[in-house]
């Protein structure tokens, strides 16, 4: 992963924009890895839903999040941008959180300035933030905990007031954050993102979600201000919609008929190729045939 982190930082510093597909488990991460995206974004919103079947209110633990990222890293080659929430406790917890995610294979970490436990700003109507000084302490603790200096620290501010968001972003960048991430509801126009970029002196990380104004941005606009552009929950919501529709139809039929479902299924052959079935069979046969009899 060190090479991936080094390569990722080099691309960021060269002015490139990297595009991430959201994933909530190892299988969805594998799907993103096999797509044309540059990397995987491990969405806390999705992990909470996939792991617990519950909302993103920081109900899952740091250890559960790390374990999910570790499973992702075992099956992908592209860099993983991790949603590390609030760091799961004090600044001492933040240090441990960074070290654990780094060991698990993260290439970049998103850290936010909400109180703990947090609530996903995409789903809640209000967010309560820690003080600027406490947020700065989190960022400094995260930076100091890095073993690999190429691990990127993305400071997210959930401030909904544009003026406060600008001030916090500037302070977080001054503290050493590599990238700054606003939430979508804070700003309403591309020009405001340009201002944010100028004020903080850092490139941005943007989360592109259906139903938000950021979906009106062009690729050129996004790449002019952002180093990271992510579709955090597109795969999650696609899966939910497709599974609900097909289950409803199959429950209605209650027969062996799979024809003309609302969403076609992947064939067993394609699925086996996706998850590397044949490669494992060949490896097993290689060892068994080489064993002395």
Secondary structure, DSSP 8 states (H G I E B T S, - for coil): -HHHHHHHHHHHHTT--EEEEEESSHHHHHHHHTSS-SEEEE-HHHHHHHHHSS-SSS-S-HHHHHHHHHHHHHH--SEEEEE-TT-SSSHHHHHHHHHHHHHHT-SEEEEE-B-SS---TTT-S---B--HHHHHHHHHHHHHH-SSTTSEEEEEE---SHHHHHHHHHHHHHHT-SEEEE-TTT--SHHHHHHHHHHHTS-EEEE--TTSGGGG--HHHHHHHEEEEEETTHHHHHHHHHHHHHHHHHHHH-SS--TT-SS----HHHHHHHTTHHHHHHHHHHHHHHS--
